[in-house]
Amino acid sequence: MMTTSSDLKEISQDLQKAFLSLQSSEECFAFLKDLMTEKEIKELSQRLDIAQRLHHKESYKYIYMPFYEFLLQLLQECENLFIQHKEDTGVC
């Protein structure tokens, strides 16, 4: 069953009120740590960063470029490890 926007708004009212009651960045950080794991906080922060960049009309290409560069570097490292393994084991 799909949750509609109005359903989501209704079921998240307590959460909305809790956020609105926070009075400092320290309170907000403590609240986030109580609700979410470190990984979830990082992921939410990344999503916010992307949303802000898109809002400022930044291109997807520039937003995701560091990710693609990371993947390329990872693939190159894997290839080097594979080649080294082949040389070490004598497998051609």
C-alpha positions as CSV (number, residue, x, y, z in Angstrom):
1,M,0.0,0.0,0.0
2,M,1.4,3.4,-1.0
3,T,1.6,6.2,1.4
4,T,0.1,9.4,0.1
5,S,1.6,12.8,0.7
6,S,-1.2,13.7,3.0
7,D,-0.8,10.4,5.0
8,L,2.9,11.1,5.3
9,K,2.3,14.6,6.5
10,E,-0.1,13.3,9.1
11,I,2.1,10.5,10.4
12,S,5.1,12.8,10.6
13,Q,3.5,15.5,12.6
14,D,5.2,14.5,15.9
15,L,8.6,14.5,14.0
16,Q,7.9,17.9,12.5
17,K,7.0,19.3,15.9
18,A,10.1,17.8,17.4
19,F,12.3,19.5,14.8
20,L,10.6,22.8,15.2
21,S,11.1,22.7,19.0
22,L,14.9,22.5,18.7
23,Q,16.5,25.7,19.8
24,S,20.2,25.3,18.9
25,S,22.5,23.4,16.5
26,E,23.7,21.3,19.5
27,E,20.1,20.3,20.3
28,C,19.6,19.4,16.7
29,F,22.7,17.3,16.5
30,A,21.8,15.4,19.6
31,F,18.3,14.8,18.3
32,L,19.7,13.5,15.0
33,K,22.1,11.2,16.9
34,D,19.2,9.9,18.9
35,L,17.1,9.2,15.8
36,M,19.6,8.0,13.3
37,T,22.7,6.0,12.8
38,E,25.9,7.8,11.8
39,K,25.6,6.4,8.3
40,E,22.0,7.7,8.0
41,I,23.1,11.2,9.2
42,K,25.9,11.2,6.5
43,E,23.5,10.0,3.8
44,L,20.8,12.6,4.8
45,S,23.5,15.3,4.8
46,Q,24.6,14.2,1.3
47,R,21.0,14.3,0.0
48,L,20.6,17.8,1.4
49,D,23.8,18.9,-0.3
50,I,22.6,17.6,-3.6
51,A,19.2,19.2,-3.2
52,Q,20.8,22.5,-2.4
53,R,23.1,22.3,-5.4
54,L,20.3,21.4,-7.7
55,H,18.2,24.3,-6.3
56,H,21.1,26.6,-7.2
57,K,20.9,25.2,-10.8
58,E,24.1,23.2,-10.6
59,S,24.4,20.5,-13.2
60,Y,24.0,16.8,-12.3
61,K,27.3,16.3,-14.2
62,Y,29.2,18.5,-11.7
63,I,27.4,17.2,-8.7
64,Y,28.2,13.5,-9.5
65,M,31.7,14.1,-11.0
66,P,33.6,13.3,-7.7
67,F,31.6,10.1,-7.4
68,Y,32.5,9.0,-11.0
69,E,36.2,9.9,-10.4
70,F,36.1,7.8,-7.2
71,L,34.7,4.9,-9.1
72,L,37.3,5.2,-11.9
73,Q,40.1,5.3,-9.3
74,L,38.6,2.2,-7.6
75,L,38.4,0.3,-10.8
76,Q,42.0,1.2,-11.7
77,E,43.1,-0.1,-8.3
78,C,41.2,-3.3,-8.7
79,E,42.8,-3.8,-12.1
80,N,46.2,-3.2,-10.7
81,L,45.5,-5.7,-7.9
82,F,44.3,-8.3,-10.4
83,I,47.4,-7.8,-12.6
84,Q,49.7,-8.1,-9.5
85,H,47.8,-11.3,-8.4
86,K,48.3,-12.8,-11.8
87,E,52.0,-12.0,-11.8
88,D,52.4,-13.3,-8.3
89,T,50.7,-16.6,-9.0
90,G,52.0,-17.1,-12.6
91,V,48.5,-17.3,-14.0
92,C,48.2,-15.8,-17.5
